């Protein structure tokens, strides 16, 4: 590091873009895990489909975009407050999202 330069981050500091931060990350910066990144990926997926960021009681993606309603179920899991309910890794995220997108529409 440069002499006299201050670090950009510090241990235990909350750092990130609010809209993409998982609930556990907002509670404690020390709780960041791969599930935290999968939450952010869920936010980005919802945003790419709808043009909106899901916060609070967000609208179902199937109401805002031409996607099967099964995508709503997938996004609810990806955006779950409980990290244990989210996909376990990126490959499972992709597999489940692909399956939801290809699902025949339920009536």
Beta strands, then each sheet from edge to edge (+ up, - down):
end
